Amino acid sequence: MFFKPDQEGVGEVCFAGRHVFMGYLNMEDKTKEAVDSEGWLHSGDLGRYDEDGFLYITGRIKELIITAGGENIPPIPIEDAVKEAVPILSNVMLVGDKAKYLVMLMTLKSKMNLETGLSEDELTPEAVEFCKKLGSKSTKVSDIVGNKDLAVYTAIQKGVMKVNDQATSNAQKIQKWLLLNKDFSVQSGELGPTMKLKRPVVSKMYEEQIQQLYSETPNF
C-alpha cells in the first residue's frame, strides 16, 4: 500500500501481514511511529508502481524536498536522470527545500587516491574519453572547472535541459547548477560508508556555493 500517494502515484511504501513485527520492546512511542492503528508498517521509503507493476523506490521521506510553493519533490529520480544524461558526472545533489526553485551541485568523475581515500584532480579514463568526444582536451577537473571548459559546460547544460523536458511541472525543473572542483568521498565527509550521499553535511559544507546559486537570476 502507498500512504497518501500524490498525483503521480508516489507515496510512502507500507506493509501489512504476518511478516510485520509486533513492535519495539518497551518502546511504545517508537512503535506507534512505525506501525499505525490498522497494522500497517510505515517504511519511510517513497515509491510507486511502474508500468509493468513493479515497485520502484524513489527515495526516503526524510530526503523529500518541499519547495516554497509546497510541492513535494523526491530528489533521487531527478539526480539519477541527470547522471544518466551526462556520463561525466560522478555525484550530484538536488537542492531546493523551502526555496522558490531547484538548483544542483555536481562533481566530475575523477581518480581516487588509494592511500588517502580522497578524490584527485585527474579525470578518470571514462571522463577523459567523454571530453575527447566533445573536442575538449581537458584531462583534469581543474581544466574544466577552472577554465570553464565551454564544450563540457555546454554538454552538461544540454543534459540538464533534457531532464527538465521530462519534468511534470516547472517546480521539478533544475534552474541553476554548479560544478564543484572536487568529487565527494567518504574521507572528505560527503558520503557515508555505503557511498550514500549525506545531504545535510553537503548542504553545510557547500552553503556558500548554494547561496551563490540562489543570488543569481534563475533560468525561468
C-alpha positions as CSV (number, residue, x, y, z in Angstrom):
1,M,0.0,0.0,0.0
2,F,1.1,3.6,-0.6
3,F,0.3,6.1,2.1
4,K,-1.0,9.4,0.8
5,P,0.1,9.0,-2.8
6,D,0.4,12.1,-4.9
7,Q,-0.9,12.7,-8.4
8,E,1.9,10.6,-9.9
9,G,1.1,7.7,-7.5
10,V,4.2,8.3,-5.3
11,G,3.6,7.7,-1.6
12,E,5.1,6.0,1.4
13,V,5.6,2.3,1.0
14,C,3.7,0.4,3.7
15,F,3.5,-3.3,4.6
16,A,0.9,-5.4,6.4
17,G,0.7,-9.1,7.2
18,R,2.1,-11.8,9.4
19,H,5.6,-10.9,8.5
20,V,5.3,-7.4,10.1
21,F,6.8,-7.3,13.6
22,M,4.7,-6.6,16.7
23,G,6.6,-3.5,17.7
24,Y,9.7,-2.3,19.6
25,L,10.2,-3.9,23.1
26,N,9.3,-1.4,25.8
27,M,9.2,1.5,23.2
28,E,5.5,2.2,22.7
29,D,6.0,5.7,21.2
30,K,8.5,4.4,18.7
31,T,6.2,1.5,17.8
32,K,3.3,3.9,17.2
33,E,5.5,5.9,14.8
34,A,6.3,2.8,12.8
35,V,3.0,0.8,12.9
36,D,-0.3,2.5,12.5
37,S,-3.6,1.6,14.2
38,E,-4.6,-0.6,11.3
39,G,-1.4,-2.7,11.5
40,W,0.4,-1.1,8.5
41,L,4.2,-0.8,8.9
42,H,5.4,2.6,7.5
43,S,8.8,2.0,5.8
44,G,9.9,5.6,5.4
45,D,10.5,4.8,1.7
46,L,8.8,6.6,-1.1
47,G,7.8,4.5,-4.1
48,R,5.4,3.9,-6.9
49,Y,4.4,1.1,-9.3
50,D,5.9,1.3,-12.8
51,E,4.1,0.5,-16.0
52,D,4.9,-3.2,-15.5
53,G,3.6,-3.4,-12.0
54,F,7.0,-3.5,-10.3
55,L,7.6,-1.4,-7.2
56,Y,10.1,1.4,-7.8
57,I,11.6,3.1,-4.8
58,T,12.0,6.8,-5.4
59,G,13.7,7.9,-2.2
60,R,13.3,8.4,1.5
61,I,10.6,10.7,3.1
62,K,13.4,12.4,5.1
63,E,15.1,13.2,1.8
64,L,12.0,14.8,0.3
65,I,12.4,18.4,-0.9
66,I,9.4,20.6,-0.1
67,T,9.6,23.8,-2.1
68,A,8.5,27.2,-1.0
69,G,5.4,26.6,-3.1
70,G,4.6,23.5,-1.1
71,E,5.4,20.9,-3.8
72,N,7.0,17.6,-2.7
73,I,9.9,16.6,-4.8
74,P,11.8,13.3,-4.4
75,P,15.4,14.2,-5.4
76,I,16.8,10.8,-6.3
77,P,14.9,10.2,-9.6
78,I,16.0,13.6,-10.9
79,E,19.6,13.1,-9.8
80,D,19.7,9.7,-11.4
81,A,18.3,11.1,-14.7
82,V,20.9,13.9,-14.7
83,K,23.8,11.4,-14.2
84,E,22.4,9.2,-16.9
85,A,22.1,12.2,-19.3
86,V,25.7,13.4,-18.5
87,P,28.0,10.4,-18.0
88,I,31.0,12.6,-17.0
89,L,29.2,13.4,-13.7
90,S,30.0,11.4,-10.6
91,N,27.9,12.8,-7.8
92,V,25.0,15.3,-8.0
93,M,22.8,16.7,-5.3
94,L,19.5,18.5,-5.8
95,V,18.8,21.4,-3.5
96,G,15.6,23.4,-3.0
97,D,14.0,22.8,0.4
98,K,11.8,25.8,1.2
99,A,13.2,27.6,-1.8
100,K,11.5,29.1,-4.9
101,Y,13.3,26.8,-7.3
102,L,15.7,23.9,-7.6
103,V,19.5,24.1,-8.0
104,M,22.0,21.3,-8.3
105,L,25.6,20.7,-7.1
106,M,27.7,18.5,-9.4
107,T,31.0,16.7,-9.4
108,L,33.1,15.2,-12.1
109,K,34.4,11.6,-12.3
110,S,38.0,11.8,-11.1
111,K,40.6,9.3,-9.9
112,M,40.7,8.4,-6.2
113,N,43.9,8.3,-4.1
114,L,44.0,4.8,-2.7
115,E,46.1,5.9,0.3
116,T,44.1,8.9,1.4
117,G,40.7,7.9,0.0
118,L,40.3,11.4,-1.3
119,S,39.4,12.4,-4.9
120,E,42.2,13.7,-7.1
121,D,42.3,16.3,-9.8
122,E,43.0,13.9,-12.6
123,L,39.8,12.7,-14.5
124,T,39.0,9.0,-14.9
125,P,39.7,7.5,-18.3
126,E,35.9,7.4,-18.9
127,A,35.7,11.2,-18.2
128,V,38.7,12.0,-20.5
129,E,37.1,10.0,-23.3
130,F,33.8,11.9,-22.8
131,C,35.8,15.2,-23.2
132,K,37.6,13.9,-26.3
133,K,34.2,13.2,-28.0
134,L,33.3,16.8,-27.3
135,G,36.5,18.1,-28.8
136,S,37.9,19.1,-25.4
137,K,41.5,18.4,-24.4
138,S,40.7,18.6,-20.6
139,T,42.3,15.8,-18.5
140,K,41.8,17.3,-15.1
141,V,38.9,18.6,-13.0
142,S,40.7,22.0,-12.8
143,D,41.0,22.1,-16.6
144,I,37.2,22.0,-16.8
145,V,36.1,24.0,-13.7
146,G,39.0,26.5,-13.6
147,N,38.8,27.3,-17.2
148,K,35.0,26.8,-17.6
149,D,35.5,24.4,-20.5
150,L,32.8,25.5,-22.9
151,A,32.4,22.1,-24.5
152,V,31.8,20.3,-21.2
153,Y,29.7,23.0,-19.7
154,T,27.5,23.1,-22.8
155,A,27.1,19.3,-22.7
156,I,26.1,19.4,-19.1
157,Q,23.5,22.2,-19.8
158,K,22.1,20.1,-22.6
159,G,21.8,17.1,-20.3
160,V,20.0,19.2,-17.7
161,M,17.6,20.6,-20.3
162,K,16.9,17.1,-21.5
163,V,15.9,16.1,-17.9
164,N,13.9,19.3,-17.4
165,D,11.9,18.5,-20.6
166,Q,10.7,15.3,-18.8
167,A,9.6,17.2,-15.7
168,T,5.9,17.1,-14.8
169,S,5.9,20.6,-13.5
170,N,8.1,23.8,-13.5
171,A,8.8,23.2,-9.8
172,Q,10.7,20.0,-10.7
173,K,13.0,21.7,-13.2
174,I,16.6,22.5,-12.3
175,Q,17.1,26.2,-12.8
176,K,20.7,26.6,-11.8
177,W,23.7,24.2,-11.3
178,L,27.3,24.4,-10.2
179,L,30.2,22.2,-11.0
180,L,32.4,21.7,-7.9
181,N,36.2,21.5,-8.0
182,K,36.4,18.0,-6.3
183,D,34.4,14.8,-6.2
184,F,32.7,13.6,-3.0
185,S,34.2,10.9,-0.9
186,V,33.8,9.1,2.4
187,Q,37.0,10.6,3.7
188,S,36.1,14.1,2.9
189,G,32.7,13.6,4.6
190,E,30.1,14.0,1.8
191,L,29.5,10.2,1.5
192,G,28.6,7.6,4.1
193,P,30.3,4.1,4.5
194,T,27.8,2.7,1.9
195,M,28.6,5.6,-0.5
196,K,25.2,7.2,0.3
197,L,25.0,11.0,-0.1
198,K,25.0,12.8,3.3
199,R,22.7,15.6,2.3
200,P,22.8,17.7,5.5
201,V,26.6,17.5,5.5
202,V,26.9,18.5,1.8
203,S,24.5,21.4,2.3
204,K,26.6,22.7,5.2
205,M,29.9,22.2,3.5
206,Y,28.8,24.0,0.4
207,E,26.5,26.5,2.0
208,E,28.3,29.5,0.4
209,Q,28.1,28.0,-3.1
210,I,24.4,27.2,-2.7
211,Q,23.7,30.7,-1.6
212,Q,25.6,32.0,-4.6
213,L,23.3,29.9,-6.9
214,Y,20.2,31.5,-5.3
215,S,21.6,35.0,-5.6
216,E,21.8,34.7,-9.3
217,T,18.9,35.0,-11.7
218,P,17.1,31.7,-12.3
219,N,16.6,30.3,-15.8
220,F,12.8,30.5,-15.8
